[in-house]
């Protein structure tokens, strides 16, 4: 059986973290969870530590002490997953905007294509619930912009619900990834594409968080806009093994 781990970055997610972890662990196929917490003052870490005791060997925690950015959290998680022998590595939000029931579909798609599978909000129209129209338009046209500039045939370039095969994460030079916020998702997909791996899009329904506070900001979008232009002129090289 493939070894699978779901990476969940957190900052003040006490309302959601216990339920999301227990839901992931309840799925058939044995999914493990790695939480990467950036010093949540609300007690998120303590909740995760309690679950680590309850589900020994299935829940892990990396404590980073302060906010260091989404991209660096995932890079830390990817390296940990490779060191610990996982075959497939997932990115997922803690707030149930990504439905854990979609994880098996992403796993199957990534295994079939040998690259990555993206939980896509836009490959079959627009599948977003409870977002204001302004945010939908910003997200949708951000992905359109990325496709046009980089020539990558992915409808949801900014998606944060992704399954990576081990082969992809072993090939990408994770230390060379430059974007830290919203643009991180774009850079990882473009790196996957530039290094010759296939990208499969799996339609999902994205639901806006019900509990807790969104971490999105205009600065995150700014980094992505200028970062895409820089990506166009960068040579993506594989990791030197």
Buried (B, 14 or more C-beta within 10 A) or exposed (E): EEBBBBBBBBBBBBBBBBEBBBBBBEBEEEBBBBBBBBBBEBEBBEBBBEBBEEBEEBBBBBEBEEEBBBBBBBBBBBEBBBEEEBBBBBBBBBBBBBBBEBBBBBBBBBBEBEBBBBBBBBBEEEBBEEBEEEEBEBBBEBBEBBBEBBEBEBBBBBBBBBBBBBBBBBBBEBEEBEBBBBBBBBBBBBBBBBBEBBBBBBBBEBBBBEEBEEBEEEEBBEBBBEBBEEBEEBEBEBEEE
